[in-house]
Amino acid sequence: MASPPTIPAKRPPSPRPVFVRGEAAEAPRGRRDGKATADKDAGAGRGTLSNASGRFETQRRVALDDGWGNLDEPAPRLHTTVQPDKAQSVISRNDSPDLGFDRSINAYRGCEHGCTYCYARPTHAWLGLSPGLDFESRLFFKPDAARLLEAELGVKSYRCKPIAMGTNTDPYQPIDKKLEITRAILDVLERWNHPVTIVTKSALVQRDIDILGRMAQRNLARVALSVTTLDRRLARRMEPRAATPERRLEAIRALAGAGIPTGVITAPIIPGLTDHETEAILDAGAKAGAGFASYVLLRLPLEIKDLFQEWLAAALPERAPRVLALVRDIRDGQLNSAEFGTRQHGQGAYAEMIAQRFRLACTRLGLDTRRHALDVTRFRPPLDRGGQMALFGD
């Protein structure tokens, strides 16, 4: 009998280098350490500087001069590619004790917003891709998301609880303007009277005010805009393809004006870089019509730790030492902590000071910090074209 195939280890101790020729996102000129840093011009408008292989790969890319001066040639500009993801289901579930939801939908893998600090970046490693530039330039969409959702909601054993969107990648990232997958998902949720919560950095959410407004009238929808900084220049460097801070505030104003419960999230708060803006962001959000608020301190799990440090050293070298020192202060001496209960808000004196400032500002501005419960009792199958119930009972 033939012996079963050997399964390669998931975490190789020392990746084997693979030498490639002149790809901007893979092996840039001038680097020999295997980090695969992108050419400055090729990576313009991107949130990270490198494209190192993911943590599960057995190889890494290293720049190599082939003797014909290839490393001196201008690197091609990095373009975004979009591919279909043939998912078999669309609702993801979790049992995390420090999240306010147990199910979510992510219509996209990767996010073109390119936020330097995005905690979703490591998920691209599961696709054999880099959490660096690949995450923001090699995107995947779920074309059958709405159909899959309808099928899952129709399962007899399904029990309704709010579905969260925007918990991993942004549902309103630029490619949704054309694909409109998020709108198709909302259409299904509206017809089934299913509650939904949305977190986004995009002003594109205003496109779906009609659906969200109708759902809000039945207490089925809540939206939050994430605002990291009010500094346009800093936002452009950290979140290169997300909406400007002003556009996000405009979105809050438009959503709230349509009667949709809308909040502002100061996330992530970056110690030593954006924490001084906490009160100003909350004040701007409240003036725009936000009714609730929350915050998350910077998290740097897995590959993000190196990506963020690399970006910080290049973009703001004079502030890097203090920022990293404060991050370690709120993470018990490390750059990241994955412990439930502390990973969202940190620990220690500096983290407590931020928490106190946040609470005081919310109290002063009348911003609710509690999660408003949406209505799950309205959930039921929609009527079919003949006016009859498409499914009966549960």
N, C-alpha and C positions, 0 to 999 in steps of 0.2 A: 504493500500500500504506500502510495506517495505521501511524504510528510507534508503537513499543511504549510502554506507560505508564511514566511517570517514577516511580522508586522513591524515596521520601523518605529523607533522610539519617537514620542511626541516632542520631547525636549532634548535635542542633541546637545552634548556638552560643548562641542566646538564645531560650528558650521564650516563646511568646506567651501573655500572661495571659488567663484566662477568668474572668469575675466570676460568682460563684454566691451564692445567697442562703441563709445561715443553716444550713448542714449542719455538724454538730459535727466530723465527721472530715475534712471537706474545707476549709471556710473559716471559721474561728472568729471570734468577735468580737474586736476589739481589735488584729488583726494586719494589716499592710499590706505585708509584705515577701515575700509569695508562699509562705511556708513552710507555710501551712495547719496551724497548731497547733490541737490539739483543745481544746475546753472542758474545764476541769479535772474537772467532775463527769461529763461525757459519757465521758471517757476513764478513769474510775476502774477500777482493777483491770487496767490495761494497762501494758505495759513501755516504751512510747514516748509522746512528747507530740505528735507531728505526723504528717501524712499527705501530705507533699509528693509530687508526681508523680514517677514513676520516670525514670531517666536516658534512656530511649528516647522519652519523650513529647515532642510538639511544642507542648504547651500546659501551663500551670500554673494553679492555682486561687488566686485572691486574694479576700479578704473585701471585701464592698461593702455599705455602708449604703444601702438603697433609699429612705430618707426616711421610712419607717414604723417605725423603731426596731427593725428585725429583729435587729440585732447586740446589742441589750440583752435579748432574750428568752432564757430558759434553753434550752440546746441539748439535743436528745434524746439519751438514753443510747445508747452504741454497742453494738449487738448483734452476736453472731457469726452468720455465715451459712455454710452448707455446701453445696457443689455437687459433682456427679459430674464426674470427669475421665476422659474416654473415651480413655485411653492405649492405644496399639497394642502396647506392650511394657512390661515392668516391671523388667527388669534393666538398670541403668546401668553403664557401664564407664569406667574411667579408667586413665591410664598415669603418674600422678604418682609421682615417685621418693621422696616423703616421706610416702606413705600406706602403711599395712600391708595394703592390700587392692586388688584390681583390679576388683571388681564390688560393686554395692550395690543395695538396694531401698528406695525411699521411697514408702510407700503414700499419703502426704499431701503436698500443696503448701500451704505456710503452716503455722504452728504456734501454737496457742492458749496455750501456755505463756507466750509474749510476752517472752522473755528480751531485755533491752535490748540486749545485746551480740551477739546471735545472728548468726553469719557467713552463715547461709542467707538472711537478709532480702533481699539484692539479687536473689535468684532470682525474686522476685515481680514485678520490673520486666519480666521476659520475658513476663509475662501482661498487661502494660499496667496493672498495679496498683502501688500504693505499697509500698516496703519498710518503711514505717512502720506505722501502725495497720492498713492493709489486710492486711499479712502475718499479723497475729495475730487478725484478725476476719473475713476473707474467705478461707475455707478450701476446699480441693478434695480429694476422696478418689477413689481408684481402685477402683470396685466390682468390677471384673473382675481384680483383682490376682492372686488365687490361680489362676484359670483361665489367665491369661496366663503365669504362672510355670510351671505344669505343661507348657504347650505349649513354652516355651523350653527347659525341662530335657529335653524329649523330642526335641529336634533332634539328628540323628545326629552332628553335628560338635561338640556341646557337650562341654567338658572341665571337670571339677569342680574348683573352688577355693572357699574359704569365701566366703559372701555376707555382707556387712556391712549391718546395719540400724541406723538412728539416726545416720547420717553427715551427713544434711542436716536433716531435720525429725524430731521425736521420734515413734517408732512407737507409743508409749503415751501420746500426748497425750490430753486429756480425751474427745474425740469417739470414740476407739477403744473406750471403755467400752461404747458402744452399737453401734458398727459392727462391731467385732471383726475388722477386716481383718487386723491383725497375727497374730491367732490362726489365721486361715485360711491365711495364708502359712506359718506354722510347721507347720501340719498337713501341707501339701504337702512341705515340706522334710524333715519326719520320715519320711514315707512313702517318699521317694526317698533316704533316708540321706544327706542333703546337709548339710554343716557350715554353721553360722551364728554370727555374732558380733553382739551387741546392745549399744548404748550408749543409755542413757536417763536422764532425770531424774524418772521417774515410778514411784510405788509400784505402779501398775497392773500392772507386769511380774509381780507375784506371782500374778496370775490364771492365768498360763500355766506355773506351776511344774510341772504334771503333764507337759506336753509337753517342756519344757526339761530336766526331770529324766531322762526316758527318753532323750533325745538325749545328755545328758551322760554317761550310762552307756556310750555308744558313742563317746565323745570327739567329739561332733558339735556341742557348744554351749558358748558362753562369753558371760558378761554382765558389763557394767561400769556402775556408777552414777556419774554425774557430780555431784560436790559442789563447789560454787563457794565457799560460805561456811557456817559453822556459826551465824552470826548470823541469827536468824529475821527480825528487822526488815529487815535489809539484803536478805535473800533475797526477802522479800515485795515490796520495791521494785524489785529487779532482775529477778526471775523470778516475776511476780505470780500465775501460774496453774500453776506447777510444784509438785511435792510439797515439803513443808517439809524442811529438812535432816534432822530426826529420822526422818521417814517414809522417806527415802532410805536412811538407815543401817539402819532396820528391814528394808527390802527386801534389803539386802546380807545381813543376818543370816538371813532366811528362805531366800534363794536358796542361800547357802553351806550352811545346815543341810540342804537337800535334795540336797546333793552336786553342785551346779552350780558349776563354776569361776567365781568372782565377783571382780571387782576394783573399785577406786575410782579415779576420774579427778578430779584437781584441775584443773578446767577451766571457764572460763579463769581462770588466775591473773591478777589485775588489779594491776599494780604500784601501790603506794601506797594500795591499798584492801583487797585480800584476800591479798596475798602473805605477810603476817605470820601467816596462818592455815595455811600449807602443812603444817607439822609436825602441827598439831592435827587437821587433816582426815585426814591419813594415819594418825595414831594412832587416831582414832575409827573409820576404815574397817577397820583391822587388828583392833581389838577386836570389831567386828561380824562378822568372819570373812573379810574380803577377803584374797585370796591374791596379787594382783598390783596394780600401780599404774602410772599414767602421768600426764602433765600437758601442758597447752598454754597458752602465754602469750596474752594478749588480742590479737586480730586485729581491725582496723577497716577492712576493704576497702570501697571504693565508698561507697554511701549510709550505711553504718553509722557512718562517721567523724562525720558531722554529727549523726546521731540520738543517738549516745552522748554527744557533747559537750553537746548540748541537754539530755539527761536529767541528766547529771552537774552541769551548772550549776544546774538546778532542784532536784535532790534533795540534792546535797552540795556546795554552792557553796564552802564553806571548804576542801574537799579537792581541788577540781577542778584548780587550778594545779599542785599536786604530782603528781597522777595523770597528767596530760597530759605533764608534763615527763619523768616516768619512762617513759611509753610511747614518747616520742620517743627517749629514751636507749637503749631496747632495739630500736628500729627505725631506727637510723642517722640520727637527726634528723627522721624523718618520723612520721606517726601510723600508717602501715601499710607493710609490705613484703611483696611477693608472691613474693619469691625462694625457689625451692626450696632446701631445706636449712636455711633460717633462719626461714621464716615461722611454723613451729610453736613454736620455742623461743627466737626472738630472737637478738640478738648484743650483744656489749659486756660490760663488767664487771658491770653489774647483772644481766643475763640469766644470766651465768655463775655469779654468786652464788646465784641462785635454783636453777639446775641442780645446784649442789653441795649446797645444803641439801636438795633433793629426794633426791638420791642417798644422802646420809648418813642421812636419815630412813628411807628404804626399807631400807637395810642394817640399821639398828638394829631395825626392826620385822619384818624377814624378808619383806618384800614383793618379789615378783619384778618386775623391770622389763623383762623380755624377753617377746616374744610367744610364747605357748604354741601349738604347732602342733596344729591339729585334723586329724582323720582324713578324708582324701579317698578312701581306697581302698574304702570301703563303698558308695560311690555306685552306685545301680542303679535301674532302673525298678521301681515297686511291682507287686505282684501284682494282677491284675484280680479281679472278683467271682467268677470261676470258678476262681480259684486258679492261673491261668496267668500267665506274664510278659506284661505289657501291651505291651512292646517287646522286641526281641531284639537282643542284641549292640550294637556301636557301629561 
